[in-house]
Amino acid sequence: MPARPSDATTDAATDAPVDASASAPAGDRRATDRPPAPEMLERARREWLGFLKVEAGLSPATLSAYRRDLDDLFVDLAEQGVLEPRGATPEHLREHLRRLSRERGLEPTSIARHLASTRMFFRFLRSRGRIEDDPARLLERPVTWKRIPVVLSAAQMRRLVEAPSPETGSMWLRDRAMLELMYAAGLRATEVTTLKVNDFHPILGSVSVFGKGSKHRVVPIGTPAVEWTVRYLDELRPTLARHEDRRDAHRLLLSASGRPLERTGVWKIIRRLAASCGLADVHPHVLRHSFATHLVRGGADLRVVQELLGHADIATTQIYTHVDRTQLREVVKQCHPRERRGAPRRAS
């Protein structure tokens, strides 16, 4: 029976696709000198990735994440003497997960993502009749804890967004527009780099965003983001897009060479600007976390935040309901009848 898109593109335990947009492009501990994958395994991978691209419409970033995860899997399988999918057993796959933890030192959350990729790959092969039994079906997920996302305060975000200036380089207008858009719309690094010029609607004050899984959403943005993006389009982008070979591909944000800004470039820009204003451990997703957290703290409905972020499941958005102890104390003071001003305080 042909594989359904939901079977081949989501992890059965979480019903969630692999998130490639939040992973760092640099500092990865994967080997760069891997031997080529055995032919039978590589053929199966090509078939699966082709299905994900054509039938499921997954983004290039997500497909690359799946490919990298299977690179790691195939290396471990080959070292265990497994050269084709039919030869893989649950014990082979468990050993692969153990190596990810023991030798690579990956966190449980990263191992869980590898497991999701492995499960989907073998489930697809089973649905297509390429293997008789699914060796990944009974693999247990590692215990993971939901981490409260790192966020910047409103004052810190202001410092970061206002960091680009003529003193920071000739591309400062682009950098300012990029930061304004990411914070105003909660954009992922991949999303901001794939914005096209006609995705920006200054009169409406919104941007059209194509997120993970090619899902489309329209996100309103504030006046600062509109004004700085318009200024970048008027003053800098025409100079960058002067080449006749159409290298800009109509993308909104361009590099100094006139080509579309890449996700790794976004990481480098944000880290450099964050360091220049005394902020440590800031990466693109921190802006997205801050956008969502500030909306929730300001009283935004969680369903609205879910729509703005493009989350398929409200459970993913609920992590932004975390509050600090100061807020909890203020809520008690305002709402508890014994803490309100004027409440009797004498012992009866």
N, C-alpha and C positions, 0 to 999 in steps of 0.2 A: 504494500500500500504506500503511495507517495507520502513523503513527509509533509506535514503541515508547517507553515511558517512559524507558528508558535512553538512547535516542538523543536525545530532546528535552530531557533534563534534565542531561546530563553532557557534559563536554568530551571529545572522542574521544581527545585526546592524553594526558589525565591521568585520565580516567574519574572526575572529581571535580566535584561541584556547586559553584557559586559560593558563597563563604562571605560572607554578609552580616553575620553577627554580630560579626565582628572589626573592621569598618570604623567609623571615627569618625563620629559624627553631626554634628560641627561642624568648621569649618575646611576644608570641602570647597571645591574650586576650581571646581565646576560653576557655570555661569551660572544665575541665577535668573530671567532675563527672556528665555528662549528663545521663538522664534516657535512657533506650533502646528505639529505634524508634518504633512506632506502626507497627505491622506486615505487614499491607497492603502497607504502605509506604516503609518499608524495602524491601519487595519483589519486588516492582517496581524499587527500586534503584539497587538491585542485577542484575535485568534484563538489566537495562541500562548500568551499569558498565561492565557487561559481554559482551555486544555488543561493547562497546568502546575498550575493551581489544582484543577481537577476530577479530571483523570485521574492526575496525578502526586502530588497532595496536598502541594505545596510550601508552606512557611510564608509568611505575609504579608511578613516581613522579606526573604526571598529573592526573592519576586516584586517587591518594591519595588526591590531591587538590580538585577534584570534590566531593569525599566522605566527606571531611571536610565541604565543603560548604553546602552540603545537610544535614549534622548533624545539623548545625545551623538552617537551614530551617525547619527541622522536629521538632526540639524543639519548635520553635515558632508556628508552625501549631498545634502541640499537645496542647499547652497552649491555643490556640484559639478553641479547640474542634474538630479539623480536624484530622481524623484518617486514611483516605484513600485519594488517589489522586483525586478521583471524587468529593470529598467534598471541594476542594480548590477553592477559588474564587479570582478574581483580588484584592479585598479589603484585603483578608487574606495575599496575597503576598506583597501588598503595606505596610501593617502593619509590615511585616517582615523586609522590607527595612528600614522603619522608625526606628525600633528597632536597626538595625545595626548602624545607625547614632546616635540615641539618647542615647542608653544604652551602646553600645560598643565603640562609638566615632570613628568609622572607617572613613577614608578619602573617598571622592567620587570615587577615582580610585579603591579602594578595594570594595566598594559597587557595582560599575559597574561590577567587576569580579564576585561577588556573583549573580548579576542579569543575567549575561551570563550563569552561571551554571544552574540557575533556568529555564531560557528560553529553554536551550537545553534539560533539563530533561523533561519538559512538552511537548515540541515539539515531542520528541521521543515517549512519551506515546500516544499522539494524533495520530501519524503516525501508531502506532501499534494497534489502536482501543481500548486502555485501558481507554481512557477518550473521551467524546464527544466534548467538547470545551476546547480550550487551554487558561487557565486563565492568562498565562504570556504573551500572544501575544501582548497586547496593553500597557504593562508596559513601562514607560518612563525611559530612562537612566538618571542618575544624571549628572549634568553639571561637566565636568572635564577639567582641564587645562593640557596641555602638559608641563611637567617639563623638564628643561634642565638637563640632567644627570650630576651627580657629577663625575668629572674626576680629576686625578692627573696630575701634570706637568711631563715632561720627567725626571726632576731632582728628583721629589718625587717618581716616579716609580722606578728609579734606587736605591734610598735609601731602598725602600720596598723590591725589588727583591734581593738586596744584604744583607738584614738584617740577614738571617740565617747564623750561623757560629757555630763552635764547642762549643762556649760559650752558645749558645741558646738551647743546648740539643743534645742528641744522634741521633735524627731524622733529623738533620739539612740538610743533603744531600737530603733527600726526600722533605723537605720543599722548598729547593732552586729549585729543579727540578720542583716541582708543580707550584711555582710562575713563573718560566721561561716559562713553557708551557702555563699557563693561559694568560700571557701577550703577548706571541709570537703568539698565535693562537686565542685569544679572546674567550676562552672557558668559558662556564657556569660551576658552581660548580658541577652540576650533570654530565656534560660531562667529566670533568677531572677525576672524581672518577670512571666512567665506562670505561675509556680507558683500553684496555688490552695490554699486552706486545707486541703482534704482530700488534697492531695499530700504534706503533711507528716505523718509517722508517728512521733510522739515515743516510743511504747512500743517500736516496732521499731528506732528510731534510724535512719531512712532517709527519703529524699525520692523521689517519683516524678517523673521529668523527661521532658518531651517536647521533644526537640531538633530539629535540622535535618531537614527531610523528614518531620516528625511521627514520628520514631523515638522509641520509648519505652525508658527504662532506669530501673532502681531503683538508687540510689546510697546506700550506708551513710554516716552522718555520726556524728561523735564527740559526746561528752557536752557540750562547750562550745556547739556549734551547737544542740543540742537544748535546753539550758537557756536560752540567750538568746532563742531563737525562742519558747519557751513563755512566757517573761517578757514579750516583746513582745505576744504574743497575749492575755495576761491583763491587761496594764496599759495598753497604748496602742491597739491595733487596735480594741477596742470603741468607743472615743471617735471614731476616724476613720470607722468604719463605721456611724455613728448615723443617717445619712440614710435616708429611707424610699423613695427612688427607686432603690434597689439599684445605685447607681453604682459600688459596689466590685467588682461582678461576681465575687464570691467569691474575688478574688485575695488572695494572702497578704500582699504588701507594698503598702501604700497611700501616697498622697501626703497632704499636709496637707489637701487639699480632699476627701479620702475616695475619690478615684478611683484606679485602679491606677497604680502607679509605672511610668513609662515608661523606655525604654532610655537616652534622653538624660539623664534624671534620675540614673540610676545612674552615668553618666560624670561628671556634675558633682559628685555626692557623693564619689566616690572621689578625684577630683582635688583637691577641697577638703580632704578629710581627710588625703590624702597630703602635701599642701603644709604642713598644720598640724604634721606630725611630721617635717618635713625631708626628705621623699622626692620626687624629681623624676621626671617622665615616667612616671607610673604611671597606667594605664588598666585597665578591667575585665579584659581578657584577660591582664594580668600576673598576676592572682590565679590564673587557670586554668593559666598556664604554671608558676607557682610550685607549685601543687598537684601537677601531674604530675612536675615535676623533683624535688621533695622525696620523692615516693613512690619514684621510680627510684633516687635516691641512697640511700634507706633500704633498698633491696634488693627492692622490689616487682617481680614478674614483669611484663614488658612487655605481655603479653596481658591481664593484669588491668587495667593502666592503660588500655589501649585500650578495654576494656569500660566502665570507669568514665567515660571521656571521651566515649564514644559515637562513636568513630572507626570508619568503615566499613573502612578500610585500615590495617594495622599500619604501613605505611610512613609514614603521617602521625604516628604516635606515636613513631617511632624518633628523631625530632629531640630528644626529651627524654633521650636516652642520653648527651648531651654531659656532660663532667666537667671540672672545673678542674684546673690543674696540680698543686695541692696533693694532690688525690685521687689523681692518677696516681702521684705520688711515693710516697704511702702504700701504694698497691697494689703497687708494685715492692718496697718495703721488706718488706712482709708476705709476698709470694709468690715472689720470686726467690730461688733457693737461695744465691746469693752475698751477699744482703743480709739474710738472716735472722739473728737474734741467735744467737751461738754458732758461726756459720759460720767456718771457718778463713780468716784474712786474710793469712797469710804467703805470700810469693812462693815458688814451688817451685824 
